[in-house]
């Protein structure tokens, strides 16, 4: 499920857990494309949770440098809803 063009989105790492802050990584496209992007950056598939990747603060800049668009958390939810994932 997804859209024809791929855009990767990440929100700010502001969700505290396990001694760091976390962001969410989603795509406006096929989940296979999101998995490929995550693998390219070096993010383990175990960080995937149903419809998004949890990104720790220390990986956030790498994700942005690789091309993810930084958006507000509400945009992350809108992307997931638009793609029928939520």
TORDREN-456711 format. One record per atom (N, C-alpha, C, O): z, x negated, y. Coordinates in steps of 0.05 Angstrom, whole numbers, plus 5000, padded with zeros to 4 digits. Example, Ala and Ser with C-alpha at 12.3 -4.5 7.8 and 13.67 -1.06 7.14 Angstrom:
<nodes>
515647364886/515647544910/515647364934/516947154934/514247434955/514347274979/515747425001/516147325023/
</nodes>
This chain:
<nodes>
500049834977/500050005000/500049825025/501349625025/498649905046/498649745070/496149795086/494449965080/495849645108/493649665126/491649455121/492149265106/489249485134/487149295129/487549015140/486748815129/488949005163/489348745175/492248655171/494048825169/492648395168/495248295163/496448175188/495348005201/498748275195/500448155216/503248135203/504248315191/504347905207/507147845198/509047885221/508547785243/511248025216/513248075237/515947965228/516647975204/517447855247/520147775242/521847855266/521047835288/524247945260/526148005282/527947765287/527747565273/529647785307/531447575313/533647545292/534447755281/534447305285/536647275265/539347345277/540647175289/540147595274/542647685286/544447835267/546547925275/543747845241/545347985222/547047785207/545947625191/549647785211/551447585199/552047645169/552547865161/551847425154/552647445125/552647155114/550946995122/554447105096/554546845082/554446605100/553046405094/555846615122/556046385140/553746325158/553646115170/551746505159/549446465177/548646735188/549946935183/546446735204/545346985213/542547015200/541246825194/541747265196/539347325181/537347495197/538147655214/534847455192/532647615203/531247745180/531747695157/529347925187/527748065167/524748005172/523848005195/523347945151/520547885152/518948095137/519548155113/517048225151/515448435139/512548385147/511948215164/510648535134/507848525142/506748795146/507648995135/504648805162/503049045166/500549005149/498348975159/500949015123/498748965104/499848975075/501949095071/498448855057/499248855029/501648675024/501848465036/503448765007/505748595000/504948324988/506348124992/502748324974/501848064962/501347864985/501747624981/500347965007/499847785030/502447685042/502647455051/504447855043/507147775052/508247565034/509447365043/508047605008/509047404989/507547134992/508846924991/504947144997/503446895001/504346755027/504646505027/504846905048/505846785073/508546655068/508946425076/510346795055/513046685049/512846435033/514246235038/511146435012/510846194995/509745965011/510545735007/507846015029/506645805046/508745675063/508645435068/510745825072/512845715089/515045585072/516745435082/515145645046/517145535028/519445715022/521545625013/519145975028/521246165023/521146254994/519046344985/523346234980/523546314952/523146614949/524146774966/521746704929/521246984923/523947144920/523947384924/526047004912/528647144909/529647254936/531547414936/528547164958/529347264985/528047534991/528647655011/526247634973/524947884977/526748114967/527848104945/526948324983/528648554977/527048804981/527048925003/525648894961/524249154960/521849174979/519649244970/522249115005/520149145024/520148935046/518648955065/521948745044/522248535065/523448285053/524648285032/523148065068/524647815062/526947795081/526647845105/529247705071/531447625088/531047325094/530747155077/531047265120/530546995130/533046885143/533946995164/534246665133/536546555146/535746415172/533446325176/537646385190/537246255216/535745995213/533945935229/536545825194/535345565191/532345565184/530945365187/531345795173/528445815166/526945965188/524445965187/528246085207/526946265226/524746125242/522546235244/525345895253/523345765270/520845685254/518645695264/521245615228/518945545211/517145795207/514645765207/518346025205/516846275201/515246335227/512946415226/516546305250/515246355275/512946145279/510746225287/513445895273/511445685276/509045735258/506745665265/509545865235/507345925217/505646165225/503646235213/506646305246/504946525257/506246805257/504846995265/508746835249/509947095250/510447185279/511247025296/509847435285/510347555311/513247635313/514247775295/514647545334/517447615338/517547895351/516347935372/519048075338/519248345348/522248435347/523848305335/522748655360/525448775359/525848895331/523948965317/528348915323/528949025296/527849305292/526949375270/527749465313/526649735310/523749735302/522749915289/522249525312/519449495304/519149435275/517249525262/520949285264/520949225235/521049485219/519549525200/522849665227/523149925213/520650085217/519750225198/519450085241/517050235245/514750135228/513150295217/514449875225/512349765207/512749855179/510849935166/515249845169/515849925142/515150225138/514050305117/515850385157/515250675155/512250725156/511250885141/510950585174/507950615177/506550545151/504450665145/507550355136/506350275111/507450425087/506650365064/509050625092/510050795070/512150655053/512650745030/513450455064/515450305048/518250395053/520150325039/518650565074/521250675080/520950975087/522951105092/
</nodes>
